Amino acid sequence: MSAHSHIEKIDKEPEFVSANPPPPIAYPVGQSPYYRKLGDPGPLGLYGFAATTFILSMYNVQARGVTTPNVVVGMALFVGGLAQFVAGMWAFATANTFGGTAFTMYGGFWMSFATIFIPGSGVTAAYGENVAELDSALGIYLFTWMIVTALLFVATLRRNMGLVVLFFFLTITFALLGAGKFSTAHAVTLDKAGGAFGIITAMIAFYVGTAEMLSDPRSSWFVLPLGQIPQREIV
């Protein structure tokens, strides 16, 4: 094996000089030329979540008589699912652990939710005519996400009021929808109530996403308040 490294071999290859070389790139003091600052993925994740939640919640309240939610499958797969999932990956890259966790989790939620309604998945077909068992299984599924959301709600308590209110209403939304699957006498009422809270949740998510996108006064005409909560000082 040669004692020369692959870097040394690359250095020995001939250089090709362009007739129109690009202008030199000036990096700020202290910034490495090998890394560049990422944009905020927050608005992407929040808009993807808000749009998909709004559509499904409108179906849950039976807006314009819609009772079959299958149209939301595409949104759940690619907007609430894929777009929000990649926003979570980018949030991790910007050292935002909370944003990365929340966006990735809910991106996975929407993709898993959409899978239930895809006929080829066989999820609903596995229950056959046993509607009661399917409803119980969906209730457990929704209550599990209520637990996840409640834990994320706790993590928002030292961030800003926009996120606090968002996760508070989302927790209630999952609780109502889960209860609707467990109930027989009040299923429709609980589903509609969950849809109403889901619409409120979506509107809050739209607001928070817009506020984050307009947070830089250098590139926006105005900023929207989020109710920043003072951070605890570590002595």
Backbone as CSV, one residue per row, in Angstrom:
resi,resn,N_x,N_y,N_z,CA_x,CA_y,CA_z,C_x,C_y,C_z
1,MET,0.853,-1.202,0.000,0.000,0.000,0.000,0.885,1.247,0.000
2,SER,0.508,2.240,-0.798,1.318,3.444,-0.885,1.229,4.227,0.409
3,ALA,2.354,4.862,0.706,2.401,5.650,1.944,1.724,6.987,1.780
4,HIS,1.384,7.348,0.532,0.754,8.654,0.308,-0.738,8.568,0.561
5,SER,-1.280,9.583,1.157,-2.711,9.616,1.430,-3.469,10.026,0.175
6,HIS,-4.800,9.822,0.214,-5.617,10.200,-0.931,-5.638,11.706,-1.124
7,ILE,-5.415,12.458,-0.037,-5.385,13.923,-0.151,-4.159,14.355,-0.945
8,GLU,-3.015,13.714,-0.683,-1.794,14.043,-1.406,-1.934,13.699,-2.881
9,LYS,-2.625,12.618,-3.188,-2.823,12.226,-4.574,-3.685,13.244,-5.305
10,ILE,-4.694,13.740,-4.626,-5.555,14.743,-5.244,-4.770,16.019,-5.525
11,ASP,-3.869,16.377,-4.591,-3.081,17.591,-4.768,-2.170,17.509,-5.975
12,LYS,-1.797,16.319,-6.378,-0.862,16.172,-7.481,-1.552,16.181,-8.844
13,GLU,-2.909,16.075,-8.859,-3.611,16.071,-10.127,-3.573,17.467,-10.745
14,PRO,-3.575,17.562,-12.096,-3.488,18.864,-12.758,-4.716,19.711,-12.480
15,GLU,-4.540,20.988,-12.395,-5.637,21.916,-12.138,-6.132,22.507,-13.458
16,PHE,-7.433,22.647,-13.576,-8.032,23.235,-14.760,-8.499,24.640,-14.412
17,VAL,-8.002,25.609,-15.130,-8.313,27.003,-14.844,-9.451,27.457,-15.743
18,SER,-10.525,27.968,-15.138,-11.670,28.446,-15.896,-11.397,29.813,-16.488
19,ALA,-11.926,30.056,-17.684,-11.753,31.373,-18.306,-12.548,32.433,-17.568
20,ASN,-13.633,32.006,-16.884,-14.449,32.931,-16.106,-14.587,32.404,-14.691
21,PRO,-13.540,32.545,-13.882,-13.593,32.002,-12.522,-14.637,32.720,-11.691
22,PRO,-15.304,32.013,-10.774,-16.286,32.657,-9.897,-15.602,33.600,-8.924
23,PRO,-16.313,34.608,-8.464,-15.702,35.543,-7.504,-15.370,34.833,-6.207
24,PRO,-14.312,35.273,-5.550,-13.941,34.632,-4.285,-15.038,34.806,-3.237
25,ILE,-15.193,33.790,-2.409,-16.205,33.819,-1.357,-15.567,34.324,-0.071
26,ALA,-16.149,35.365,0.503,-15.640,35.917,1.756,-16.457,35.369,2.909
27,TYR,-15.816,34.684,3.832,-16.500,34.107,4.989,-16.350,35.029,6.190
28,PRO,-17.403,35.165,6.994,-17.289,35.977,8.213,-16.182,35.454,9.127
29,VAL,-15.663,36.358,9.932,-14.592,35.981,10.849,-15.086,34.907,11.801
30,GLY,-14.343,33.834,11.932,-14.692,32.752,12.834,-15.585,31.687,12.225
31,GLN,-16.049,31.872,10.985,-16.905,30.873,10.344,-16.086,30.007,9.413
32,SER,-16.237,28.709,9.530,-15.477,27.779,8.713,-15.964,27.812,7.274
33,PRO,-15.072,27.755,6.286,-15.494,27.737,4.884,-16.168,26.425,4.488
34,TYR,-16.100,25.401,5.340,-16.666,24.097,5.008,-18.105,23.929,5.474
35,TYR,-18.621,24.903,6.219,-19.987,24.820,6.711,-20.710,26.136,6.424
36,ARG,-21.981,26.030,6.135,-22.767,27.231,5.932,-23.978,27.198,6.850
37,LYS,-24.461,28.350,7.219,-25.579,28.441,8.144,-26.871,28.021,7.453
38,LEU,-27.650,27.183,8.126,-28.920,26.716,7.578,-30.029,27.698,7.905
39,GLY,-31.024,27.756,7.021,-32.203,28.553,7.304,-33.061,27.888,8.374
40,ASP,-34.011,28.638,8.893,-34.895,28.121,9.943,-35.937,27.198,9.316
41,PRO,-35.951,25.911,9.659,-36.950,24.996,9.092,-38.292,25.071,9.807
42,GLY,-38.390,25.911,10.844,-39.617,25.998,11.630,-40.867,26.316,10.822
43,PRO,-40.849,27.382,9.998,-42.056,27.688,9.220,-42.498,26.552,8.306
44,LEU,-41.562,25.852,7.678,-41.916,24.718,6.828,-42.649,23.641,7.635
45,GLY,-42.083,23.267,8.770,-42.705,22.238,9.590,-44.058,22.664,10.125
46,LEU,-44.156,23.909,10.575,-45.416,24.389,11.146,-46.501,24.530,10.085
47,TYR,-46.145,25.020,8.896,-47.130,25.137,7.828,-47.602,23.756,7.362
48,GLY,-46.664,22.809,7.244,-47.050,21.458,6.853,-47.997,20.835,7.857
49,PHE,-47.686,21.023,9.139,-48.561,20.502,10.193,-49.905,21.203,10.181
50,ALA,-49.890,22.541,10.086,-51.120,23.322,10.172,-52.060,23.017,9.014
51,ALA,-51.524,22.954,7.795,-52.376,22.739,6.631,-53.059,21.380,6.686
52,THR,-52.284,20.340,7.036,-52.856,18.996,7.087,-53.855,18.873,8.234
53,THR,-53.526,19.441,9.380,-54.442,19.405,10.522,-55.739,20.134,10.219
54,PHE,-55.632,21.267,9.523,-56.833,22.044,9.188,-57.770,21.240,8.286
55,ILE,-57.214,20.603,7.253,-58.053,19.834,6.328,-58.758,18.687,7.046
56,LEU,-57.996,17.898,7.815,-58.603,16.767,8.510,-59.634,17.234,9.534
57,SER,-59.352,18.335,10.209,-60.282,18.832,11.226,-61.576,19.337,10.590
58,MET,-61.475,19.913,9.401,-62.691,20.318,8.691,-63.546,19.102,8.353
59,TYR,-62.899,18.005,8.016,-63.654,16.773,7.757,-64.261,16.231,9.053
60,ASN,-63.538,16.373,10.163,-64.046,15.863,11.442,-65.288,16.613,11.911
61,VAL,-65.380,17.901,11.586,-66.594,18.652,11.944,-67.655,18.506,10.861
62,GLN,-67.369,17.689,9.855,-68.291,17.414,8.751,-68.664,18.684,7.994
63,ALA,-67.638,19.513,7.717,-67.868,20.730,6.948,-68.392,20.376,5.559
64,ARG,-69.449,21.047,5.148,-70.102,20.830,3.851,-70.520,19.380,3.650
65,GLY,-70.801,18.700,4.749,-71.296,17.340,4.682,-70.254,16.269,4.407
66,VAL,-68.973,16.632,4.466,-67.911,15.655,4.203,-67.730,14.767,5.429
67,THR,-67.854,13.468,5.256,-67.649,12.515,6.348,-66.551,11.502,6.033
68,THR,-66.128,11.425,4.780,-65.055,10.508,4.387,-63.759,11.294,4.246
69,PRO,-62.734,11.018,5.080,-61.537,11.863,5.117,-60.424,11.448,4.156
70,ASN,-60.695,10.572,3.198,-59.615,9.998,2.393,-58.846,11.008,1.556
71,VAL,-59.444,12.158,1.245,-58.740,13.173,0.460,-57.501,13.676,1.192
72,VAL,-57.483,13.543,2.512,-56.351,14.050,3.288,-55.127,13.152,3.165
73,VAL,-55.261,11.976,2.554,-54.149,11.022,2.496,-52.933,11.627,1.795
74,GLY,-53.146,12.275,0.652,-52.026,12.880,-0.066,-51.330,13.948,0.760
75,MET,-52.124,14.812,1.397,-51.552,15.847,2.267,-50.790,15.222,3.425
76,ALA,-51.360,14.180,4.004,-50.726,13.548,5.159,-49.406,12.890,4.780
77,LEU,-49.330,12.341,3.586,-48.092,11.678,3.162,-46.986,12.666,2.834
78,PHE,-47.313,13.707,2.069,-46.268,14.534,1.492,-46.096,15.904,2.152
79,VAL,-47.144,16.469,2.711,-47.026,17.795,3.338,-46.890,17.662,4.851
80,GLY,-47.915,17.095,5.484,-47.804,16.863,6.920,-46.776,15.806,7.254
81,GLY,-46.544,14.869,6.324,-45.602,13.786,6.571,-44.191,14.089,6.133
82,LEU,-43.934,14.013,4.819,-42.573,14.150,4.299,-41.979,15.521,4.569
83,ALA,-42.723,16.585,4.235,-42.199,17.935,4.421,-41.875,18.207,5.892
84,GLN,-42.753,17.764,6.766,-42.511,18.000,8.196,-41.365,17.130,8.718
85,PHE,-41.245,15.930,8.164,-40.162,15.037,8.578,-38.799,15.632,8.225
86,VAL,-38.648,16.134,6.993,-37.357,16.716,6.612,-37.104,18.014,7.371
87,ALA,-38.175,18.743,7.716,-37.999,19.932,8.555,-37.425,19.538,9.910
88,GLY,-37.850,18.394,10.422,-37.288,17.901,11.673,-35.814,17.571,11.549
89,MET,-35.416,16.952,10.431,-34.003,16.637,10.230,-33.166,17.910,10.171
90,TRP,-33.686,18.924,9.473,-32.952,20.194,9.391,-32.921,20.904,10.736
91,ALA,-33.981,20.754,11.529,-33.986,21.364,12.864,-32.894,20.757,13.728
92,PHE,-32.685,19.445,13.634,-31.583,18.822,14.364,-30.247,19.405,13.918
93,ALA,-30.118,19.667,12.602,-28.865,20.213,12.074,-28.595,21.621,12.581
94,THR,-29.653,22.346,12.979,-29.470,23.688,13.529,-29.421,23.671,15.056
95,ALA,-29.221,22.488,15.635,-29.098,22.307,17.086,-30.394,22.622,17.823
96,ASN,-31.533,22.462,17.152,-32.839,22.666,17.778,-33.433,21.293,18.095
97,THR,-33.120,20.789,19.268,-33.553,19.441,19.637,-35.068,19.341,19.747
98,PHE,-35.704,20.344,20.341,-37.161,20.307,20.474,-37.831,20.324,19.108
99,GLY,-37.431,21.252,18.246,-38.028,21.328,16.923,-37.784,20.068,16.121
100,GLY,-36.566,19.530,16.205,-36.262,18.303,15.486,-37.115,17.140,15.957
101,THR,-37.274,17.033,17.275,-38.085,15.947,17.828,-39.549,16.101,17.437
102,ALA,-40.102,17.302,17.613,-41.524,17.522,17.339,-41.840,17.335,15.858
103,PHE,-41.075,17.967,14.983,-41.369,17.869,13.553,-41.201,16.447,13.037
104,THR,-40.158,15.776,13.480,-39.931,14.406,13.016,-41.022,13.473,13.521
105,MET,-41.410,13.629,14.782,-42.456,12.783,15.341,-43.790,12.979,14.617
106,TYR,-44.187,14.241,14.419,-45.477,14.476,13.773,-45.422,14.197,12.274
107,GLY,-44.248,14.323,11.661,-44.117,13.877,10.285,-44.363,12.386,10.190
108,GLY,-43.789,11.628,11.132,-44.042,10.194,11.191,-45.500,9.893,11.505
109,PHE,-46.108,10.705,12.377,-47.520,10.503,12.696,-48.390,10.611,11.453
110,TRP,-48.194,11.680,10.674,-49.050,11.873,9.507,-48.846,10.776,8.474
111,MET,-47.621,10.317,8.296,-47.397,9.230,7.340,-48.034,7.934,7.830
112,SER,-47.956,7.682,9.133,-48.589,6.475,9.675,-50.103,6.582,9.615
113,PHE,-50.624,7.791,9.848,-52.074,7.998,9.786,-52.580,7.782,8.361
114,ALA,-51.850,8.301,7.377,-52.263,8.126,5.989,-52.262,6.659,5.589
115,THR,-51.311,5.901,6.130,-51.213,4.482,5.783,-52.476,3.724,6.159
116,ILE,-53.140,4.148,7.226,-54.365,3.477,7.671,-55.432,3.520,6.580
117,PHE,-55.478,4.632,5.813,-56.535,4.825,4.821,-56.157,4.324,3.430
118,ILE,-54.929,3.854,3.255,-54.520,3.313,1.960,-55.002,1.865,1.873
119,PRO,-55.850,1.550,0.899,-56.406,0.188,0.827,-55.339,-0.894,0.755
120,GLY,-54.283,-0.639,0.015,-53.247,-1.652,-0.139,-52.476,-1.955,1.128
121,SER,-52.584,-1.090,2.138,-51.856,-1.331,3.384,-52.455,-2.494,4.170
122,GLY,-53.739,-2.742,3.984,-54.401,-3.838,4.676,-54.687,-3.583,6.142
123,VAL,-54.487,-2.336,6.598,-54.678,-2.036,8.022,-56.142,-2.186,8.416
124,THR,-57.018,-1.469,7.734,-58.437,-1.559,8.091,-59.039,-2.899,7.659
125,ALA,-58.525,-3.473,6.570,-59.059,-4.751,6.095,-58.812,-5.874,7.094
126,ALA,-57.769,-5.747,7.907,-57.446,-6.795,8.876,-58.539,-6.955,9.929
127,TYR,-59.351,-5.912,10.138,-60.407,-5.975,11.152,-61.726,-6.473,10.572
128,GLY,-61.797,-6.586,9.259,-63.005,-7.105,8.637,-64.235,-6.295,9.005
129,GLU,-65.254,-6.971,9.491,-66.508,-6.327,9.880,-66.529,-5.913,11.347
130,ASN,-65.437,-6.144,12.048,-65.389,-5.831,13.479,-65.053,-4.351,13.669
131,VAL,-66.058,-3.515,13.501,-65.863,-2.067,13.591,-65.489,-1.646,15.008
132,ALA,-66.042,-2.305,16.002,-65.770,-1.951,17.401,-64.289,-2.153,17.728
133,GLU,-63.715,-3.252,17.240,-62.293,-3.501,17.508,-61.421,-2.476,16.788
134,LEU,-61.793,-2.118,15.558,-61.039,-1.099,14.818,-61.085,0.235,15.552
135,ASP,-62.263,0.622,16.039,-62.378,1.882,16.781,-61.536,1.858,18.057
136,SER,-61.512,0.723,18.743,-60.699,0.619,19.962,-59.217,0.741,19.631
137,ALA,-58.801,0.122,18.528,-57.402,0.200,18.121,-57.028,1.633,17.742
138,LEU,-57.926,2.325,17.032,-57.664,3.717,16.672,-57.674,4.609,17.914
139,GLY,-58.525,4.291,18.881,-58.543,5.059,20.124,-57.232,4.954,20.866
140,ILE,-56.680,3.739,20.961,-55.369,3.559,21.603,-54.295,4.324,20.847
141,TYR,-54.371,4.272,19.531,-53.423,4.997,18.673,-53.467,6.503,18.961
142,LEU,-54.670,7.064,19.017,-54.819,8.500,19.245,-54.426,8.900,20.661
143,PHE,-54.748,8.063,21.659,-54.361,8.381,23.029,-52.848,8.295,23.216
144,THR,-52.195,7.426,22.457,-50.736,7.374,22.506,-50.139,8.698,22.047
145,TRP,-50.728,9.255,20.979,-50.238,10.547,20.496,-50.630,11.686,21.433
146,MET,-51.690,11.508,22.184,-52.007,12.496,23.215,-50.905,12.528,24.272
147,ILE,-50.383,11.351,24.644,-49.306,11.279,25.628,-48.049,11.946,25.087
148,VAL,-47.701,11.647,23.832,-46.523,12.270,23.208,-46.673,13.785,23.189
149,THR,-47.861,14.250,22.807,-48.105,15.690,22.729,-48.052,16.345,24.100
150,ALA,-48.573,15.673,25.116,-48.544,16.223,26.473,-47.103,16.375,26.967
151,LEU,-46.258,15.409,26.643,-44.846,15.512,27.041,-44.147,16.654,26.305
152,LEU,-44.463,16.818,25.025,-43.892,17.945,24.272,-44.443,19.271,24.794
153,PHE,-45.695,19.260,25.261,-46.271,20.468,25.868,-45.453,20.905,27.077
154,VAL,-45.035,19.945,27.892,-44.207,20.267,29.057,-42.898,20.928,28.609
155,ALA,-42.352,20.443,27.484,-41.089,20.991,26.995,-41.229,22.401,26.443
156,THR,-42.463,22.850,26.170,-42.656,24.198,25.623,-42.747,25.272,26.700
157,LEU,-42.840,24.863,27.955,-43.195,25.812,29.014,-42.139,26.883,29.249
158,ARG,-40.919,26.697,28.752,-39.893,27.739,28.874,-39.473,28.270,27.508
159,ARG,-40.364,28.161,26.514,-40.020,28.621,25.163,-40.805,29.889,24.808
160,ASN,-41.982,29.749,24.282,-42.811,30.931,24.042,-44.276,30.543,24.146
161,MET,-45.122,31.542,24.358,-46.537,31.280,24.594,-47.222,30.718,23.351
162,GLY,-46.720,31.065,22.171,-47.301,30.509,20.957,-47.230,28.990,20.945
163,LEU,-46.065,28.440,21.257,-45.906,26.987,21.296,-46.665,26.375,22.467
164,VAL,-46.703,27.062,23.597,-47.439,26.553,24.758,-48.909,26.366,24.413
165,VAL,-49.521,27.405,23.828,-50.944,27.328,23.474,-51.165,26.288,22.387
166,LEU,-50.255,26.220,21.403,-50.382,25.253,20.317,-50.428,23.822,20.832
167,PHE,-49.484,23.448,21.679,-49.434,22.076,22.171,-50.517,21.796,23.205
168,PHE,-50.979,22.825,23.897,-52.099,22.638,24.820,-53.356,22.240,24.049
169,PHE,-53.668,22.983,23.001,-54.860,22.671,22.211,-54.700,21.360,21.445
170,LEU,-53.488,21.053,21.015,-53.269,19.795,20.300,-53.466,18.599,21.230
171,THR,-53.047,18.732,22.473,-53.267,17.661,23.448,-54.756,17.401,23.643
172,ILE,-55.540,18.476,23.769,-56.986,18.326,23.922,-57.592,17.698,22.666
173,THR,-57.084,18.090,21.502,-57.599,17.540,20.241,-57.440,16.027,20.191
174,PHE,-56.238,15.544,20.518,-56.013,14.098,20.513,-56.882,13.400,21.561
175,ALA,-57.050,14.029,22.714,-57.863,13.428,23.769,-59.316,13.273,23.318
176,LEU,-59.864,14.297,22.678,-61.254,14.241,22.226,-61.433,13.217,21.104
177,LEU,-60.502,13.191,20.164,-60.612,12.238,19.059,-60.459,10.803,19.563
178,GLY,-59.542,10.599,20.518,-59.382,9.269,21.089,-60.619,8.831,21.857
179,ALA,-61.197,9.753,22.620,-62.423,9.441,23.363,-63.572,9.136,22.415
180,GLY,-63.587,9.817,21.254,-64.628,9.564,20.271,-64.587,8.148,19.731
181,LYS,-63.380,7.581,19.647,-63.266,6.200,19.170,-63.677,5.195,20.241
182,PHE,-63.534,5.545,21.504,-63.924,4.644,22.589,-65.418,4.715,22.904
183,SER,-66.037,5.845,22.557,-67.442,6.047,22.892,-68.340,5.574,21.752
184,THR,-69.502,5.100,22.109,-70.499,4.729,21.103,-71.651,5.731,21.073
185,ALA,-72.077,6.157,22.256,-73.218,7.069,22.327,-72.855,8.488,21.911
186,HIS,-71.601,8.905,22.153,-71.207,10.293,21.894,-70.074,10.386,20.877
187,ALA,-69.933,9.375,20.028,-68.814,9.346,19.091,-68.821,10.540,18.146
188,VAL,-69.980,10.840,17.562,-70.068,11.941,16.593,-69.788,13.272,17.265
189,THR,-70.366,13.464,18.454,-70.160,14.723,19.182,-68.696,14.924,19.541
190,LEU,-68.037,13.860,20.020,-66.637,13.967,20.400,-65.745,14.177,19.173
191,ASP,-66.064,13.525,18.063,-65.295,13.735,16.833,-65.409,15.175,16.356
192,LYS,-66.622,15.728,16.412,-66.804,17.117,15.995,-66.083,18.073,16.939
193,ALA,-66.126,17.768,18.237,-65.411,18.605,19.209,-63.912,18.546,18.955
194,GLY,-63.401,17.337,18.681,-61.982,17.204,18.351,-61.635,17.947,17.080
195,GLY,-62.553,17.921,16.096,-62.332,18.675,14.872,-62.293,20.170,15.128
196,ALA,-63.175,20.663,15.995,-63.201,22.095,16.318,-61.898,22.525,16.992
197,PHE,-61.430,21.717,17.947,-60.161,22.038,18.597,-59.002,21.894,17.614
198,GLY,-59.124,20.958,16.664,-58.092,20.809,15.656,-57.996,22.027,14.754
199,ILE,-59.139,22.624,14.411,-59.131,23.844,13.601,-58.444,24.973,14.356
200,ILE,-58.757,25.099,15.641,-58.085,26.131,16.466,-56.587,25.866,16.503
201,THR,-56.211,24.598,16.683,-54.791,24.228,16.717,-54.098,24.596,15.410
202,ALA,-54.759,24.321,14.288,-54.179,24.636,12.980,-53.985,26.143,12.816
203,MET,-54.956,26.938,13.255,-54.837,28.393,13.136,-53.667,28.907,13.976
204,ILE,-53.498,28.331,15.160,-52.371,28.736,16.016,-51.055,28.352,15.347
205,ALA,-51.000,27.148,14.742,-49.782,26.712,14.063,-49.471,27.613,12.870
206,PHE,-50.497,28.032,12.120,-50.282,28.978,11.024,-49.690,30.282,11.559
207,TYR,-50.218,30.757,12.678,-49.725,32.010,13.266,-48.269,31.877,13.714
208,VAL,-47.963,30.808,14.440,-46.600,30.627,14.944,-45.620,30.475,13.779
209,GLY,-46.014,29.720,12.743,-45.149,29.575,11.579,-44.889,30.901,10.891
210,THR,-45.935,31.721,10.751,-45.774,33.037,10.132,-44.911,33.939,10.993
211,ALA,-45.113,33.885,12.311,-44.308,34.703,13.217,-42.833,34.338,13.123
212,GLU,-42.529,33.042,12.995,-41.122,32.632,12.869,-40.547,33.055,11.524
213,MET,-41.356,33.031,10.475,-40.858,33.419,9.161,-40.615,34.929,9.084
214,LEU,-41.362,35.703,9.854,-41.214,37.163,9.847,-40.381,37.662,11.023
215,SER,-39.664,36.759,11.676,-38.963,37.139,12.913,-37.773,38.053,12.671
216,ASP,-37.218,38.060,11.456,-36.058,38.901,11.164,-36.547,40.252,10.640
217,PRO,-36.415,41.331,11.419,-36.917,42.639,10.979,-36.188,43.186,9.759
218,ARG,-35.013,42.622,9.426,-34.275,43.089,8.257,-34.923,42.646,6.957
219,SER,-35.732,41.582,6.989,-36.326,41.048,5.770,-37.851,41.038,5.808
220,SER,-38.460,41.685,6.786,-39.920,41.741,6.866,-40.351,43.131,7.322
221,TRP,-41.541,43.512,6.916,-42.051,44.830,7.265,-42.512,44.910,8.712
222,PHE,-42.860,43.776,9.278,-43.338,43.756,10.661,-43.060,42.379,11.245
223,VAL,-43.139,42.286,12.555,-42.962,41.007,13.253,-44.219,40.722,14.069
224,LEU,-44.472,39.444,14.291,-45.620,39.031,15.094,-45.136,38.532,16.452
225,PRO,-45.766,38.967,17.521,-45.309,38.539,18.851,-45.630,37.075,19.114
226,LEU,-44.712,36.402,19.793,-44.906,35.012,20.188,-44.980,34.847,21.699
227,GLY,-44.789,35.940,22.420,-44.828,35.852,23.880,-43.642,35.092,24.428
228,GLN,-42.450,35.611,24.176,-41.237,34.942,24.627,-41.207,34.809,26.144
229,ILE,-40.815,33.647,26.600,-40.712,33.376,28.034,-39.245,33.487,28.439
230,PRO,-38.937,34.280,29.471,-37.533,34.439,29.874,-36.880,33.098,30.193
231,GLN,-35.669,32.924,29.689,-34.928,31.703,29.952,-34.308,31.738,31.344
232,ARG,-34.168,30.576,31.940,-33.584,30.496,33.272,-32.082,30.671,33.187
233,GLU,-31.525,31.495,34.072,-30.086,31.706,34.093,-29.406,30.619,34.896
234,ILE,-28.375,30.045,34.288,-27.594,28.997,34.949,-26.380,29.639,35.622
235,VAL,-26.338,29.519,36.932,-25.240,30.139,37.682,-24.065,29.162,37.734
